[in-house]
């Protein structure tokens, strides 16, 4: 069964976004391709920084997808 976690986009670095979740804070954020976030959430690149998302995590701990919060 998948787990749903709150996620927050901290900043964009080139083609990657740094994202925090309850398991990865600002000291060790998850890096995710910006293109993936654009496709999965429909949020524009200009609106990504600061966006609140939902991260869907598989049973093995992999980030399956992101959704708008």
N, CA, C, O and CB atoms as a CASP TS submission, in Angstrom:
PFRMAT TS
TARGET T0000
AUTHOR 0000-0000-0000
METHOD Language model
MODEL 1
PARENT N/A
ATOM      1  N   UNK     1       0.839  -1.183   0.000  1.00  0.00           N
ATOM      2  CA  UNK     1       0.000   0.000   0.000  1.00  0.00           C
ATOM      3  C   UNK     1       0.883   1.245   0.000  1.00  0.00           C
ATOM      4  O   UNK     1       1.855   1.312   0.753  1.00  0.00           O
ATOM      5  CB  UNK     1      -0.954  -0.001   1.218  1.00  0.00           C
ATOM      6  N   UNK     2       0.563   2.209  -0.817  1.00  0.00           N
ATOM      7  CA  UNK     2       1.338   3.435  -0.924  1.00  0.00           C
ATOM      8  C   UNK     2       1.074   4.356   0.262  1.00  0.00           C
ATOM      9  O   UNK     2      -0.008   4.348   0.850  1.00  0.00           O
ATOM     10  CB  UNK     2       1.017   4.152  -2.231  1.00  0.00           C
ATOM     11  N   UNK     3       2.077   5.139   0.594  1.00  0.00           N
ATOM     12  CA  UNK     3       1.969   6.140   1.652  1.00  0.00           C
ATOM     13  C   UNK     3       1.907   7.507   0.992  1.00  0.00           C
ATOM     14  O   UNK     3       2.576   7.739  -0.015  1.00  0.00           O
ATOM     15  CB  UNK     3       3.169   6.049   2.659  1.00  0.00           C
ATOM     16  N   UNK     4       1.122   8.403   1.540  1.00  0.00           N
ATOM     17  CA  UNK     4       1.014   9.768   1.031  1.00  0.00           C
ATOM     18  C   UNK     4       1.607  10.712   2.070  1.00  0.00           C
ATOM     19  O   UNK     4       1.204  10.708   3.233  1.00  0.00           O
ATOM     20  CB  UNK     4      -0.474  10.144   0.712  1.00  0.00           C
ATOM     21  N   UNK     5       2.568  11.518   1.634  1.00  0.00           N
ATOM     22  CA  UNK     5       3.261  12.429   2.535  1.00  0.00           C
ATOM     23  C   UNK     5       3.161  13.863   2.043  1.00  0.00           C
ATOM     24  O   UNK     5       3.163  14.108   0.837  1.00  0.00           O
ATOM     25  CB  UNK     5       4.723  12.025   2.681  1.00  0.00           C
ATOM     26  N   UNK     6       3.075  14.818   2.973  1.00  0.00           N
ATOM     27  CA  UNK     6       3.155  16.205   2.535  1.00  0.00           C
ATOM     28  C   UNK     6       4.564  16.493   2.034  1.00  0.00           C
ATOM     29  O   UNK     6       5.542  15.988   2.587  1.00  0.00           O
ATOM     30  CB  UNK     6       2.770  17.173   3.684  1.00  0.00           C
ATOM     31  N   UNK     7       4.663  17.303   0.989  1.00  0.00           N
ATOM     32  CA  UNK     7       5.961  17.667   0.417  1.00  0.00           C
ATOM     33  C   UNK     7       5.941  19.158   0.099  1.00  0.00           C
ATOM     34  O   UNK     7       4.884  19.737  -0.149  1.00  0.00           O
ATOM     35  CB  UNK     7       6.279  16.820  -0.868  1.00  0.00           C
ATOM     36  N   UNK     8       7.125  19.772   0.108  1.00  0.00           N
ATOM     37  CA  UNK     8       7.245  21.206  -0.124  1.00  0.00           C
ATOM     38  C   UNK     8       8.439  21.447  -1.035  1.00  0.00           C
ATOM     39  O   UNK     8       9.525  20.924  -0.787  1.00  0.00           O
ATOM     40  CB  UNK     8       7.396  21.988   1.217  1.00  0.00           C
ATOM     41  N   UNK     9       8.245  22.238  -2.091  1.00  0.00           N
ATOM     42  CA  UNK     9       9.335  22.560  -3.004  1.00  0.00           C
ATOM     43  C   UNK     9      10.122  23.734  -2.422  1.00  0.00           C
ATOM     44  O   UNK     9       9.600  24.843  -2.306  1.00  0.00           O
ATOM     45  CB  UNK     9       8.794  22.897  -4.435  1.00  0.00           C
ATOM     46  N   UNK    10      11.373  23.484  -2.060  1.00  0.00           N
ATOM     47  CA  UNK    10      12.225  24.527  -1.487  1.00  0.00           C
ATOM     48  C   UNK    10      12.757  25.474  -2.544  1.00  0.00           C
ATOM     49  O   UNK    10      12.614  26.691  -2.429  1.00  0.00           O
ATOM     50  CB  UNK    10      13.382  23.905  -0.736  1.00  0.00           C
ATOM     51  N   UNK    11      13.371  24.909  -3.578  1.00  0.00           N
ATOM     52  CA  UNK    11      13.979  25.729  -4.612  1.00  0.00           C
ATOM     53  C   UNK    11      14.272  24.904  -5.840  1.00  0.00           C
ATOM     54  O   UNK    11      14.220  23.674  -5.817  1.00  0.00           O
ATOM     55  CB  UNK    11      15.249  26.382  -4.104  1.00  0.00           C
ATOM     56  N   UNK    12      14.584  25.610  -6.923  1.00  0.00           N
ATOM     57  CA  UNK    12      14.962  24.959  -8.172  1.00  0.00           C
ATOM     58  C   UNK    12      16.428  25.234  -8.427  1.00  0.00           C
ATOM     59  O   UNK    12      16.902  26.356  -8.250  1.00  0.00           O
ATOM     60  CB  UNK    12      14.087  25.451  -9.360  1.00  0.00           C
ATOM     61  N   UNK    13      17.144  24.200  -8.845  1.00  0.00           N
ATOM     62  CA  UNK    13      18.553  24.321  -9.218  1.00  0.00           C
ATOM     63  C   UNK    13      18.660  23.743 -10.623  1.00  0.00           C
ATOM     64  O   UNK    13      18.713  22.526 -10.804  1.00  0.00           O
ATOM     65  CB  UNK    13      19.521  23.572  -8.189  1.00  0.00           C
ATOM     66  N   UNK    14      18.690  24.623 -11.608  1.00  0.00           N
ATOM     67  CA  UNK    14      18.726  24.150 -12.985  1.00  0.00           C
ATOM     68  C   UNK    14      17.490  23.337 -13.307  1.00  0.00           C
ATOM     69  O   UNK    14      16.369  23.837 -13.218  1.00  0.00           O
ATOM     70  CB  UNK    14      19.979  23.322 -13.237  1.00  0.00           C
ATOM     71  N   UNK    15      17.691  22.089 -13.680  1.00  0.00           N
ATOM     72  CA  UNK    15      16.589  21.204 -14.057  1.00  0.00           C
ATOM     73  C   UNK    15      16.109  20.325 -12.908  1.00  0.00           C
ATOM     74  O   UNK    15      15.339  19.391 -13.126  1.00  0.00           O
ATOM     75  CB  UNK    15      17.007  20.333 -15.211  1.00  0.00           C
ATOM     76  N   UNK    16      16.556  20.613 -11.686  1.00  0.00           N
ATOM     77  CA  UNK    16      16.144  19.823 -10.530  1.00  0.00           C
ATOM     78  C   UNK    16      15.480  20.702  -9.478  1.00  0.00           C
ATOM     79  O   UNK    16      15.791  21.885  -9.341  1.00  0.00           O
ATOM     80  CB  UNK    16      17.345  19.094  -9.925  1.00  0.00           C
ATOM     81  N   UNK    17      14.562  20.094  -8.742  1.00  0.00           N
ATOM     82  CA  UNK    17      13.896  20.756  -7.626  1.00  0.00           C
ATOM     83  C   UNK    17      14.325  20.071  -6.333  1.00  0.00           C
ATOM     84  O   UNK    17      14.486  18.851  -6.294  1.00  0.00           O
ATOM     85  CB  UNK    17      12.340  20.722  -7.792  1.00  0.00           C
ATOM     86  N   UNK    18      14.508  20.852  -5.285  1.00  0.00           N
ATOM     87  CA  UNK    18      14.777  20.291  -3.961  1.00  0.00           C
ATOM     88  C   UNK    18      13.461  20.288  -3.201  1.00  0.00           C
ATOM     89  O   UNK    18      12.782  21.308  -3.084  1.00  0.00           O
ATOM     90  CB  UNK    18      15.887  21.110  -3.189  1.00  0.00           C
ATOM     91  N   UNK    19      13.120  19.112  -2.687  1.00  0.00           N
ATOM     92  CA  UNK    19      11.833  18.899  -2.040  1.00  0.00           C
ATOM     93  C   UNK    19      12.038  18.312  -0.652  1.00  0.00           C
ATOM     94  O   UNK    19      12.860  17.417  -0.454  1.00  0.00           O
ATOM     95  CB  UNK    19      10.942  17.977  -2.890  1.00  0.00           C
ATOM     96  N   UNK    20      11.271  18.834   0.312  1.00  0.00           N
ATOM     97  CA  UNK    20      11.303  18.273   1.660  1.00  0.00           C
ATOM     98  C   UNK    20      10.037  17.452   1.896  1.00  0.00           C
ATOM     99  O   UNK    20       8.977  17.727   1.335  1.00  0.00           O
ATOM    100  CB  UNK    20      11.436  19.398   2.727  1.00  0.00           C
ATOM    101  N   UNK    21      10.182  16.446   2.735  1.00  0.00           N
ATOM    102  CA  UNK    21       9.073  15.611   3.194  1.00  0.00           C
ATOM    103  C   UNK    21       9.326  15.358   4.684  1.00  0.00           C
ATOM    104  O   UNK    21      10.372  15.755   5.197  1.00  0.00           O
ATOM    105  CB  UNK    21       8.964  14.243   2.364  1.00  0.00           C
ATOM    106  N   UNK    22       8.412  14.721   5.375  1.00  0.00           N
ATOM    107  CA  UNK    22       8.676  14.398   6.776  1.00  0.00           C
ATOM    108  C   UNK    22       9.928  13.516   6.965  1.00  0.00           C
ATOM    109  O   UNK    22      10.509  13.490   8.050  1.00  0.00           O
ATOM    110  CB  UNK    22       7.466  13.698   7.369  1.00  0.00           C
ATOM    111  N   UNK    23      10.338  12.801   5.911  1.00  0.00           N
ATOM    112  CA  UNK    23      11.514  11.928   6.004  1.00  0.00           C
ATOM    113  C   UNK    23      12.798  12.588   5.510  1.00  0.00           C
ATOM    114  O   UNK    23      13.891  12.099   5.796  1.00  0.00           O
ATOM    115  CB  UNK    23      11.271  10.666   5.219  1.00  0.00           C
ATOM    116  N   UNK    24      12.680  13.701   4.767  1.00  0.00           N
ATOM    117  CA  UNK    24      13.844  14.404   4.202  1.00  0.00           C
ATOM    118  C   UNK    24      13.656  15.895   4.434  1.00  0.00           C
ATOM    119  O   UNK    24      12.846  16.528   3.756  1.00  0.00           O
ATOM    120  CB  UNK    24      14.020  14.092   2.667  1.00  0.00           C
ATOM    121  N   UNK    25      14.395  16.467   5.384  1.00  0.00           N
ATOM    122  CA  UNK    25      14.234  17.884   5.690  1.00  0.00           C
ATOM    123  C   UNK    25      15.150  18.751   4.836  1.00  0.00           C
ATOM    124  O   UNK    25      15.784  18.263   3.901  1.00  0.00           O
ATOM    125  CB  UNK    25      14.506  18.137   7.162  1.00  0.00           C
ATOM    126  N   UNK    26      15.216  20.042   5.163  1.00  0.00           N
ATOM    127  CA  UNK    26      15.988  20.993   4.362  1.00  0.00           C
ATOM    128  C   UNK    26      17.488  20.704   4.343  1.00  0.00           C
ATOM    129  O   UNK    26      18.188  21.143   3.430  1.00  0.00           O
ATOM    130  CB  UNK    26      15.761  22.382   4.878  1.00  0.00           C
ATOM    131  N   UNK    27      17.980  19.982   5.324  1.00  0.00           N
ATOM    132  CA  UNK    27      19.407  19.638   5.369  1.00  0.00           C
ATOM    133  C   UNK    27      19.747  18.504   4.394  1.00  0.00           C
ATOM    134  O   UNK    27      20.904  18.354   4.000  1.00  0.00           O
ATOM    135  CB  UNK    27      19.807  19.236   6.794  1.00  0.00           C
ATOM    136  N   UNK    28      18.765  17.724   4.013  1.00  0.00           N
ATOM    137  CA  UNK    28      18.970  16.594   3.094  1.00  0.00           C
ATOM    138  C   UNK    28      17.741  16.422   2.197  1.00  0.00           C
ATOM    139  O   UNK    28      17.090  15.378   2.242  1.00  0.00           O
ATOM    140  CB  UNK    28      19.252  15.281   3.887  1.00  0.00           C
ATOM    141  N   UNK    29      17.414  17.435   1.379  1.00  0.00           N
ATOM    142  CA  UNK    29      16.199  17.344   0.564  1.00  0.00           C
ATOM    143  C   UNK    29      16.318  16.324  -0.558  1.00  0.00           C
ATOM    144  O   UNK    29      17.411  15.966  -0.996  1.00  0.00           O
ATOM    145  CB  UNK    29      15.869  18.695  -0.021  1.00  0.00           C
ATOM    146  N   UNK    30      15.172  15.877  -0.998  1.00  0.00           N
ATOM    147  CA  UNK    30      15.083  14.987  -2.160  1.00  0.00           C
ATOM    148  C   UNK    30      15.269  15.846  -3.404  1.00  0.00           C
ATOM    149  O   UNK    30      14.730  16.950  -3.472  1.00  0.00           O
ATOM    150  CB  UNK    30      13.705  14.206  -2.199  1.00  0.00           C
ATOM    151  N   UNK    31      16.015  15.364  -4.380  1.00  0.00           N
ATOM    152  CA  UNK    31      16.153  16.075  -5.662  1.00  0.00           C
ATOM    153  C   UNK    31      15.330  15.340  -6.708  1.00  0.00           C
ATOM    154  O   UNK    31      15.452  14.129  -6.888  1.00  0.00           O
ATOM    155  CB  UNK    31      17.658  16.178  -6.106  1.00  0.00           C
ATOM    156  N   UNK    32      14.485  16.111  -7.395  1.00  0.00           N
ATOM    157  CA  UNK    32      13.552  15.559  -8.369  1.00  0.00           C
ATOM    158  C   UNK    32      13.630  16.402  -9.640  1.00  0.00           C
ATOM    159  O   UNK    32      13.725  17.626  -9.552  1.00  0.00           O
ATOM    160  CB  UNK    32      12.092  15.526  -7.802  1.00  0.00           C
ATOM    161  N   UNK    33      13.594  15.784 -10.811  1.00  0.00           N
ATOM    162  CA  UNK    33      13.591  16.564 -12.047  1.00  0.00           C
ATOM    163  C   UNK    33      12.379  17.505 -12.121  1.00  0.00           C
ATOM    164  O   UNK    33      11.248  17.096 -11.857  1.00  0.00           O
ATOM    165  CB  UNK    33      13.601  15.625 -13.259  1.00  0.00           C
ATOM    166  N   UNK    34      12.630  18.748 -12.477  1.00  0.00           N
ATOM    167  CA  UNK    34      11.552  19.724 -12.613  1.00  0.00           C
ATOM    168  C   UNK    34      10.535  19.243 -13.641  1.00  0.00           C
ATOM    169  O   UNK    34       9.332  19.394 -13.429  1.00  0.00           O
ATOM    170  CB  UNK    34      12.112  21.104 -13.015  1.00  0.00           C
ATOM    171  N   UNK    35      10.990  18.673 -14.738  1.00  0.00           N
ATOM    172  CA  UNK    35      10.075  18.194 -15.783  1.00  0.00           C
ATOM    173  C   UNK    35       9.074  17.191 -15.224  1.00  0.00           C
ATOM    174  O   UNK    35       7.905  17.193 -15.610  1.00  0.00           O
ATOM    175  CB  UNK    35      10.863  17.558 -16.935  1.00  0.00           C
ATOM    176  N   UNK    36       9.527  16.343 -14.326  1.00  0.00           N
ATOM    177  CA  UNK    36       8.627  15.359 -13.706  1.00  0.00           C
ATOM    178  C   UNK    36       7.532  16.061 -12.906  1.00  0.00           C
ATOM    179  O   UNK    36       6.359  15.701 -13.004  1.00  0.00           O
ATOM    180  CB  UNK    36       9.420  14.397 -12.790  1.00  0.00           C
ATOM    181  N   UNK    37       7.917  17.062 -12.116  1.00  0.00           N
ATOM    182  CA  UNK    37       6.934  17.781 -11.310  1.00  0.00           C
ATOM    183  C   UNK    37       5.933  18.521 -12.190  1.00  0.00           C
ATOM    184  O   UNK    37       4.737  18.536 -11.899  1.00  0.00           O
ATOM    185  CB  UNK    37       7.634  18.764 -10.372  1.00  0.00           C
ATOM    186  N   UNK    38       6.421  19.135 -13.266  1.00  0.00           N
ATOM    187  CA  UNK    38       5.532  19.849 -14.183  1.00  0.00           C
ATOM    188  C   UNK    38       4.500  18.890 -14.771  1.00  0.00           C
ATOM    189  O   UNK    38       3.311  19.203 -14.828  1.00  0.00           O
ATOM    190  CB  UNK    38       6.343  20.526 -15.312  1.00  0.00           C
ATOM    191  N   UNK    39       4.963  17.725 -15.204  1.00  0.00           N
ATOM    192  CA  UNK    39       4.079  16.738 -15.825  1.00  0.00           C
ATOM    193  C   UNK    39       3.080  16.157 -14.829  1.00  0.00           C
ATOM    194  O   UNK    39       1.893  16.042 -15.136  1.00  0.00           O
ATOM    195  CB  UNK    39       4.900  15.617 -16.442  1.00  0.00           C
ATOM    196  N   UNK    40       3.551  15.793 -13.647  1.00  0.00           N
ATOM    197  CA  UNK    40       2.693  15.101 -12.679  1.00  0.00           C
ATOM    198  C   UNK    40       1.722  16.031 -11.955  1.00  0.00           C
ATOM    199  O   UNK    40       0.626  15.604 -11.592  1.00  0.00           O
ATOM    200  CB  UNK    40       3.547  14.392 -11.664  1.00  0.00           C
ATOM    201  N   UNK    41       2.098  17.296 -11.737  1.00  0.00           N
ATOM    202  CA  UNK    41       1.245  18.199 -10.964  1.00  0.00           C
ATOM    203  C   UNK    41       0.499  19.220 -11.807  1.00  0.00           C
ATOM    204  O   UNK    41      -0.547  19.719 -11.393  1.00  0.00           O
ATOM    205  CB  UNK    41       2.068  18.915  -9.954  1.00  0.00           C
ATOM    206  N   UNK    42       1.029  19.541 -12.997  1.00  0.00           N
ATOM    207  CA  UNK    42       0.419  20.571 -13.817  1.00  0.00           C
ATOM    208  C   UNK    42       0.720  21.985 -13.331  1.00  0.00           C
ATOM    209  O   UNK    42       0.189  22.953 -13.876  1.00  0.00           O
ATOM    210  CB  UNK    42      -1.059  20.364 -13.861  1.00  0.00           C
ATOM    211  N   UNK    43       1.559  22.112 -12.322  1.00  0.00           N
ATOM    212  CA  UNK    43       1.957  23.424 -11.812  1.00  0.00           C
ATOM    213  C   UNK    43       3.024  23.985 -12.739  1.00  0.00           C
ATOM    214  O   UNK    43       3.908  23.253 -13.186  1.00  0.00           O
ATOM    215  CB  UNK    43       2.482  23.334 -10.336  1.00  0.00           C
ATOM    216  N   UNK    44       2.948  25.276 -13.030  1.00  0.00           N
ATOM    217  CA  UNK    44       3.941  25.889 -13.908  1.00  0.00           C
ATOM    218  C   UNK    44       5.284  26.019 -13.189  1.00  0.00           C
ATOM    219  O   UNK    44       5.336  26.073 -11.961  1.00  0.00           O
ATOM    220  CB  UNK    44       3.456  27.271 -14.390  1.00  0.00           C
ATOM    221  N   UNK    45       6.356  26.068 -13.957  1.00  0.00           N
ATOM    222  CA  UNK    45       7.699  26.204 -13.382  1.00  0.00           C
ATOM    223  C   UNK    45       7.781  27.441 -12.490  1.00  0.00           C
ATOM    224  O   UNK    45       8.401  27.397 -11.428  1.00  0.00           O
ATOM    225  CB  UNK    45       8.762  26.283 -14.498  1.00  0.00           C
ATOM    226  N   UNK    46       7.166  28.536 -12.912  1.00  0.00           N
ATOM    227  CA  UNK    46       7.214  29.777 -12.153  1.00  0.00           C
ATOM    228  C   UNK    46       6.536  29.660 -10.789  1.00  0.00           C
ATOM    229  O   UNK    46       6.849  30.422  -9.874  1.00  0.00           O
ATOM    230  CB  UNK    46       6.570  30.884 -12.946  1.00  0.00           C
ATOM    231  N   UNK    47       5.614  28.718 -10.649  1.00  0.00           N
ATOM    232  CA  UNK    47       4.877  28.553  -9.389  1.00  0.00           C
ATOM    233  C   UNK    47       5.396  27.400  -8.519  1.00  0.00           C
ATOM    234  O   UNK    47       4.865  27.157  -7.435  1.00  0.00           O
ATOM    235  CB  UNK    47       3.415  28.328  -9.688  1.00  0.00           C
ATOM    236  N   UNK    48       6.423  26.695  -8.985  1.00  0.00           N
ATOM    237  CA  UNK    48       6.897  25.521  -8.235  1.00  0.00           C
ATOM    238  C   UNK    48       7.538  25.874  -6.902  1.00  0.00           C
ATOM    239  O   UNK    48       7.245  25.236  -5.891  1.00  0.00           O
ATOM    240  CB  UNK    48       7.888  24.751  -9.065  1.00  0.00           C
ATOM    241  N   UNK    49       8.404  26.877  -6.881  1.00  0.00           N
ATOM    242  CA  UNK    49       9.084  27.210  -5.621  1.00  0.00           C
ATOM    243  C   UNK    49       8.037  27.618  -4.589  1.00  0.00           C
ATOM    244  O   UNK    49       7.238  28.526  -4.818  1.00  0.00           O
ATOM    245  CB  UNK    49      10.137  28.355  -5.827  1.00  0.00           C
ATOM    246  N   UNK    50       8.058  26.932  -3.459  1.00  0.00           N
ATOM    247  CA  UNK    50       7.100  27.188  -2.397  1.00  0.00           C
ATOM    248  C   UNK    50       5.835  26.361  -2.487  1.00  0.00           C
ATOM    249  O   UNK    50       5.008  26.399  -1.576  1.00  0.00           O
ATOM    250  CB  UNK    50       6.740  28.614  -2.395  1.00  0.00           C
ATOM    251  N   UNK    51       5.665  25.606  -3.578  1.00  0.00           N
ATOM    252  CA  UNK    51       4.449  24.815  -3.758  1.00  0.00           C
ATOM    253  C   UNK    51       4.366  23.693  -2.726  1.00  0.00           C
ATOM    254  O   UNK    51       5.365  23.059  -2.384  1.00  0.00           O
ATOM    255  CB  UNK    51       4.397  24.231  -5.176  1.00  0.00           C
ATOM    256  N   UNK    52       3.155  23.471  -2.245  1.00  0.00           N
ATOM    257  CA  UNK    52       2.884  22.355  -1.348  1.00  0.00           C
ATOM    258  C   UNK    52       2.316  21.222  -2.194  1.00  0.00           C
ATOM    259  O   UNK    52       1.363  21.403  -2.951  1.00  0.00           O
ATOM    260  CB  UNK    52       1.895  22.764  -0.190  1.00  0.00           C
ATOM    261  N   UNK    53       2.924  20.056  -2.044  1.00  0.00           N
ATOM    262  CA  UNK    53       2.551  18.889  -2.834  1.00  0.00           C
ATOM    263  C   UNK    53       2.237  17.712  -1.927  1.00  0.00           C
ATOM    264  O   UNK    53       2.417  17.777  -0.711  1.00  0.00           O
ATOM    265  CB  UNK    53       3.669  18.522  -3.816  1.00  0.00           C
ATOM    266  N   UNK    54       1.771  16.650  -2.533  1.00  0.00           N
ATOM    267  CA  UNK    54       1.638  15.352  -1.872  1.00  0.00           C
ATOM    268  C   UNK    54       2.560  14.399  -2.614  1.00  0.00           C
ATOM    269  O   UNK    54       2.467  14.255  -3.833  1.00  0.00           O
ATOM    270  CB  UNK    54       0.136  14.832  -1.866  1.00  0.00           C
ATOM    271  N   UNK    55       3.454  13.747  -1.871  1.00  0.00           N
ATOM    272  CA  UNK    55       4.343  12.744  -2.449  1.00  0.00           C
ATOM    273  C   UNK    55       3.742  11.373  -2.173  1.00  0.00           C
ATOM    274  O   UNK    55       3.431  11.039  -1.030  1.00  0.00           O
ATOM    275  CB  UNK    55       5.795  12.855  -1.864  1.00  0.00           C
ATOM    276  N   UNK    56       3.582  10.589  -3.222  1.00  0.00           N
ATOM    277  CA  UNK    56       3.086   9.222  -3.071  1.00  0.00           C
ATOM    278  C   UNK    56       4.306   8.311  -3.090  1.00  0.00           C
ATOM    279  O   UNK    56       5.060   8.275  -4.063  1.00  0.00           O
ATOM    280  CB  UNK    56       2.049   8.837  -4.210  1.00  0.00           C
ATOM    281  N   UNK    57       4.485   7.574  -1.993  1.00  0.00           N
ATOM    282  CA  UNK    57       5.667   6.740  -1.802  1.00  0.00           C
ATOM    283  C   UNK    57       5.259   5.272  -1.826  1.00  0.00           C
ATOM    284  O   UNK    57       4.302   4.872  -1.163  1.00  0.00           O
ATOM    285  CB  UNK    57       6.384   7.089  -0.470  1.00  0.00           C
ATOM    286  N   UNK    58       5.993   4.478  -2.596  1.00  0.00           N
ATOM    287  CA  UNK    58       5.693   3.047  -2.706  1.00  0.00           C
ATOM    288  C   UNK    58       6.117   2.321  -1.436  1.00  0.00           C
ATOM    289  O   UNK    58       6.779   2.892  -0.569  1.00  0.00           O
ATOM    290  CB  UNK    58       6.399   2.432  -3.935  1.00  0.00           C
ATOM    291  N   UNK    59       5.728   1.064  -1.340  1.00  0.00           N
ATOM    292  CA  UNK    59       6.089   0.248  -0.177  1.00  0.00           C
ATOM    293  C   UNK    59       7.597   0.117   0.003  1.00  0.00           C
ATOM    294  O   UNK    59       8.073  -0.064   1.123  1.00  0.00           O
ATOM    295  CB  UNK    59       5.476  -1.130  -0.302  1.00  0.00           C
ATOM    296  N   UNK    60       8.352   0.207  -1.093  1.00  0.00           N
ATOM    297  CA  UNK    60       9.810   0.084  -0.988  1.00  0.00           C
ATOM    298  C   UNK    60      10.494   1.435  -0.804  1.00  0.00           C
ATOM    299  O   UNK    60      11.717   1.530  -0.902  1.00  0.00           O
ATOM    300  CB  UNK    60      10.365  -0.603  -2.225  1.00  0.00           C
ATOM    301  N   UNK    61       9.701   2.493  -0.533  1.00  0.00           N
ATOM    302  CA  UNK    61      10.264   3.797  -0.225  1.00  0.00           C
ATOM    303  C   UNK    61      10.577   4.685  -1.412  1.00  0.00           C
ATOM    304  O   UNK    61      11.143   5.764  -1.240  1.00  0.00           O
ATOM    305  CB  UNK    61      11.477   3.611   0.538  1.00  0.00           C
ATOM    306  N   UNK    62      10.216   4.250  -2.625  1.00  0.00           N
ATOM    307  CA  UNK    62      10.465   5.041  -3.827  1.00  0.00           C
ATOM    308  C   UNK    62       9.348   6.060  -4.029  1.00  0.00           C
ATOM    309  O   UNK    62       8.182   5.779  -3.751  1.00  0.00           O
ATOM    310  CB  UNK    62      10.589   4.128  -5.063  1.00  0.00           C
ATOM    311  N   UNK    63       9.712   7.242  -4.512  1.00  0.00           N
ATOM    312  CA  UNK    63       8.713   8.259  -4.832  1.00  0.00           C
ATOM    313  C   UNK    63       8.018   7.864  -6.132  1.00  0.00           C
ATOM    314  O   UNK    63       8.622   7.909  -7.204  1.00  0.00           O
ATOM    315  CB  UNK    63       9.366   9.677  -4.953  1.00  0.00           C
ATOM    316  N   UNK    64       6.759   7.481  -6.033  1.00  0.00           N
ATOM    317  CA  UNK    64       6.011   7.047  -7.213  1.00  0.00           C
ATOM    318  C   UNK    64       5.553   8.217  -8.048  1.00  0.00           C
ATOM    319  O   UNK    64       5.679   8.205  -9.273  1.00  0.00           O
ATOM    320  CB  UNK    64       4.819   6.218  -6.807  1.00  0.00           C
ATOM    321  N   UNK    65       5.020   9.231  -7.385  1.00  0.00           N
ATOM    322  CA  UNK    65       4.511  10.399  -8.096  1.00  0.00           C
ATOM    323  C   UNK    65       4.266  11.532  -7.119  1.00  0.00           C
ATOM    324  O   UNK    65       4.314  11.365  -5.900  1.00  0.00           O
ATOM    325  CB  UNK    65       3.220  10.058  -8.858  1.00  0.00           C
ATOM    326  N   UNK    66       3.998  12.711  -7.712  1.00  0.00           N
ATOM    327  CA  UNK    66       3.658  13.888  -6.929  1.00  0.00           C
ATOM    328  C   UNK    66       2.310  14.406  -7.398  1.00  0.00           C
ATOM    329  O   UNK    66       1.972  14.312  -8.578  1.00  0.00           O
ATOM    330  CB  UNK    66       4.752  14.985  -7.052  1.00  0.00           C
ATOM    331  N   UNK    67       1.539  14.958  -6.458  1.00  0.00           N
ATOM    332  CA  UNK    67       0.233  15.525  -6.758  1.00  0.00           C
ATOM    333  C   UNK    67       0.142  16.897  -6.115  1.00  0.00           C
ATOM    334  O   UNK    67       0.893  17.211  -5.191  1.00  0.00           O
ATOM    335  CB  UNK    67      -0.912  14.601  -6.263  1.00  0.00           C
ATOM    336  N   UNK    68      -0.780  17.712  -6.607  1.00  0.00           N
ATOM    337  CA  UNK    68      -1.068  18.979  -5.943  1.00  0.00           C
ATOM    338  C   UNK    68      -1.643  18.687  -4.566  1.00  0.00           C
ATOM    339  O   UNK    68      -2.393  17.728  -4.387  1.00  0.00           O
ATOM    340  CB  UNK    68      -2.052  19.848  -6.784  1.00  0.00           C
ATOM    341  N   UNK    69      -1.292  19.504  -3.611  1.00  0.00           N
ATOM    342  CA  UNK    69      -1.839  19.313  -2.245  1.00  0.00           C
ATOM    343  C   UNK    69      -3.257  19.820  -2.172  1.00  0.00           C
ATOM    344  O   UNK    69      -3.884  19.748  -1.115  1.00  0.00           O
ATOM    345  CB  UNK    69      -0.972  20.036  -1.190  1.00  0.00           C
TER
END
